[in-house]
């Protein structure tokens, strides 16, 4: 069952998505894939990661994105209710949806399929096609629509355990939507619920660009805006760190894999660096 919890609008989001990574992360699904992922209600993250429903291209990124370690750090369990903000091409959907399928709840908060803006409607359609291509894996995935500034209620207030955002904060900043989105996240979480953030980490010696044009965000800045929304910092991790990332690339973070905006120019150099240096932060919504 897929549920659309309509909370949407349009034009402003299209503007601040100009700096966003491409909607597709190279996800390829197999319609007949019903591996051990769904045959055991106590399925582990490791089993999901090895599942045939995941494309080889997406599996190759595990060494940069460390999904098992990241989800363990956040504290996600098979019976958790989890919202993923802006799932893009579905890289984490491939992991979270089957992991939560039987005992938990996975909600993808993404784009409005009825938007009049072609880019947004196309992104929503591509994500829906991914789900439809493998109902055995994604049949229990729910969808909400998160598109600031006018419609921000993803789910009823206080109804989910975790809200996770992977490299999305820099897309909220150009239109000053970070406060709105964080307020929406705060409202949706149960008291004691967890906000997990993974984001491209900027150079702390350089003042934060409020529009995050390079895609990088200073860790202290991210902590400050989350705390301003009412969250308490509960932990930091270097799981997704990459000390080889100098953060001074000609096309910002999109110079690096997987986007490789310069195409063949200095290709080996950027492949050698790998994906961006990223901070991983866990916040708690206070119970009082």
C-alpha angles and dihedrals in degrees: 000000000000118000123199111209098189114219104142154134137150144210101073093051092054089057097052092043089068087093094045125117113255113285092242122071091187093273114174120179133200114219094208096048110127100144126158086294091090102025096077123052089207093056116163129224088245091057091049092049090054093046122127090231089073117085119238088238092057093044089054089063094058090091089063101035100039095204098180093050093042095052091045090053091051090048100237113170130191091257096049125119104229134183118198112202115225101345093195110191092357103258093147092032087069087060107032100042097058093037091056097032102105106027106016140039130254119196122181110205103202146127131335110257089203095053117133089220109094096213092054096043091047092051091051091047093050091051091048090050090054091053093045092049091066113025091163088067102029103028094111096046114120128205134215127180119234115183119147146238103036106025119039109145105110099171136352111296117275095009108120136063101211137023115190129191123187115196095331105112093082088059093056095053105068091067095035091249097134093094092049095049094046090050089052090050091048091052094048096051124087115241104278090025122142132243111198119195129188114179143159105273117229130211107275090210090065119072113248114263103227090218095047091220093172093049092243123120126191111243093229090053092053091049091049096052092046091050090048087058090056102265125134119221107241102174148342129214138193092208092118099036122131115188091188091070108099092186093218101101123147094242096033119237090338089071087075130068135316094030099035093185093184089058108200097358108110087344097156091048093056094040086054091055092048126197121344129288106260136191120219117207133182120202131183128215104228117248095215 
